[in-house]
Amino acid sequence: MIETPEWLQQALVSATTTGAAIWIIQKYALAKIKHDFDLKLENLKPLTAEETLRRENYLNSKRDAFFEVTATLGRYMESSEWDGPDVPPSRTSQCTKPSEAEINGCMAKLALYSDSPEILTEFTQCFQTISSVSFGRLLSLMRQDLGYGALPIDPESYKYVFIHNGSVPAPADTAHATARPDVAPAPHSP
């Protein structure tokens, strides 16, 4: 029998082992690349009618929740007492403050539909400071969450508008007022 030199045997074993390792790595690497490509391809497929409807319903529910939040917060601000040169002296509130249940219901809807934790923080801030600036920031955050972009005005410039003798004053006239959350609004007569 012909004896093979030991160095040749080691070379054959090394080549076989290396070849097997390369084949295994290549097989799994190609499988991984194919899997990643298939996932990307899946994301490019058009949405089914059911998926489109689900997304539309979610966005509509989010928008409706945001409308309810702005209405509730607007009612809270309107029913608060305000001080300042721009507040009409005969101003009386025509609505009642929202109940604790209404405010917490809005908070729950924000928690369900909002994708931004900043919205929840700013919402609670609005009830602590009763500030039109906080309200403007909240509106800006909600617009961005809906995908509409930022407010067309600077949120810091958002002003609460008071009605003077049945008409809305120019925007510059609403700059000097602060809410007084410690004062309950006077009851209005029907």
C-alpha positions in Angstrom: 0.0 0.0 0.0 1.2 3.5 -0.8 1.8 5.6 2.2 0.7 9.2 2.0 3.0 11.7 3.5 1.6 13.1 6.8 1.8 16.7 5.5 -0.5 15.7 2.6 -3.0 14.0 5.0 -3.1 17.2 7.1 -3.6 19.3 4.1 -6.5 17.1 2.9 -8.1 17.2 6.3 -7.7 21.0 6.6 -9.1 21.5 3.1 -12.0 19.3 3.8 -12.8 21.0 7.1 -12.4 24.5 5.6 -14.6 23.6 2.7 -17.3 22.2 4.9 -17.2 25.3 7.2 -17.4 27.6 4.2 -20.3 25.6 2.7 -22.2 25.8 6.1 -21.6 29.5 6.6 -22.5 30.3 3.0 -25.7 28.3 3.2 -26.8 30.1 6.4 -25.7 33.5 5.2 -27.5 33.2 2.0 -30.6 32.0 3.8 -30.4 35.1 6.1 -30.0 37.4 3.2 -32.9 35.8 1.4 -35.0 36.1 4.5 -34.2 39.8 5.0 -34.9 40.5 1.3 -38.3 38.7 1.5 -39.2 40.8 4.5 -38.4 44.0 2.7 -40.3 42.8 -0.3 -43.3 42.0 1.9 -43.2 45.6 3.2 -43.4 47.0 -0.4 -46.5 45.0 -1.3 -49.7 47.1 -1.5 -51.9 47.1 1.6 -55.0 44.9 1.4 -58.4 46.6 1.7 -58.7 45.3 5.3 -55.3 46.7 6.3 -56.1 50.0 4.7 -59.5 50.2 6.5 -57.8 49.3 9.8 -55.3 52.1 9.4 -58.0 54.6 8.4 -60.2 53.7 11.3 -57.3 54.0 13.7 -56.3 57.5 12.3 -60.0 58.6 12.4 -60.3 57.4 16.0 -57.1 59.2 17.0 -58.3 62.4 15.3 -61.7 62.2 17.0 -59.9 61.7 20.4 -57.8 64.7 19.8 -60.9 66.8 18.9 -62.5 65.7 22.1 -59.3 66.6 24.1 -59.2 70.1 22.5 -62.9 70.7 23.2 -62.6 69.6 26.8 -59.5 71.7 27.4 -61.1 74.7 25.6 -64.1 74.3 27.9 -61.8 74.2 30.9 -59.9 77.3 29.8 -63.2 79.2 29.0 -64.7 78.4 32.4 -61.6 79.6 34.2 -61.2 83.1 35.6 -58.6 85.3 33.8 -56.8 88.5 34.8 -55.2 91.0 32.6 -55.8 94.2 30.6 -57.2 92.2 27.6 -59.8 90.4 29.7 -63.2 92.2 29.2 -64.4 93.5 32.6 -67.8 92.0 32.1 -66.6 88.6 31.0 -68.6 85.7 32.4 -68.2 82.1 31.6 -71.0 80.5 29.6 -70.0 76.9 30.4 -69.0 74.7 33.3 -65.6 73.1 33.9 -65.3 69.6 32.6 -65.7 66.9 35.2 -62.9 64.8 36.6 -64.3 61.9 34.7 -64.2 63.8 31.4 -60.6 64.9 31.9 -59.5 61.4 32.9 -61.5 60.0 29.9 -59.5 62.3 27.6 -56.3 61.2 29.3 -57.2 57.5 28.7 -58.0 58.2 25.0 -54.6 60.0 24.6 -52.9 57.0 26.2 -54.7 54.7 23.7 -54.2 56.6 20.5 -51.2 58.9 20.9 -47.8 57.7 19.8 -46.0 60.5 21.7 -45.6 60.4 25.5 -45.0 64.2 25.3 -48.7 64.6 24.5 -49.7 63.0 27.8 -47.2 65.2 29.7 -48.4 68.4 27.9 -52.0 67.5 28.4 -51.6 67.3 32.2 -49.5 70.5 32.1 -52.4 72.4 30.5 -54.6 71.7 33.5 -51.8 72.7 36.0 -51.0 76.1 34.5 -54.0 76.9 32.3 -51.8 78.6 29.8 -52.6 79.2 26.1 -48.9 78.5 25.5 -49.3 75.0 26.9 -52.4 74.6 24.8 -50.5 75.7 21.7 -47.7 73.2 22.4 -50.3 70.4 22.9 -51.9 71.3 19.6 -48.6 71.3 17.8 -47.7 67.8 19.3 -51.1 66.4 18.3 -50.8 67.7 14.7 -47.3 66.1 14.4 -48.7 62.9 15.9 -51.4 62.9 13.2 -48.8 63.4 10.5 -49.9 66.9 9.6 -46.6 68.6 10.7 -46.1 71.5 13.1 -48.6 74.3 13.8 -48.6 77.0 11.2 -47.8 79.4 14.0 -45.2 79.1 16.8 -46.9 77.2 19.7 -45.4 79.7 22.1 -47.4 82.5 20.2 -50.7 80.7 20.5 -53.1 83.1 22.2 -56.4 82.6 24.0 -59.0 84.8 22.4 -61.5 86.8 24.5 -64.8 88.2 23.1 -65.2 92.0 23.5 -68.7 93.2 23.0 -69.6 90.3 20.8 -66.6 90.6 18.5 -63.2 89.0 18.4 -60.3 91.5 18.9 -57.2 91.5 16.8 -54.8 88.8 17.8 -52.3 91.2 19.3 -55.0 92.3 21.8 -55.0 88.9 23.5 -51.4 88.9 24.7 -51.9 90.2 28.2 -54.0 87.7 30.2 -53.3 84.9 32.7 -55.7 82.3 34.0 -56.5 82.1 37.7 -57.1 78.4 38.4 -57.6 79.1 42.1 -60.8 81.1 41.4 -63.9 79.3 40.6 -66.0 80.8 37.7 -69.1 82.7 38.6 -72.3 80.7 38.0 -74.1 81.9 34.9 -77.8 82.4 34.6 -79.6 80.6 31.8 
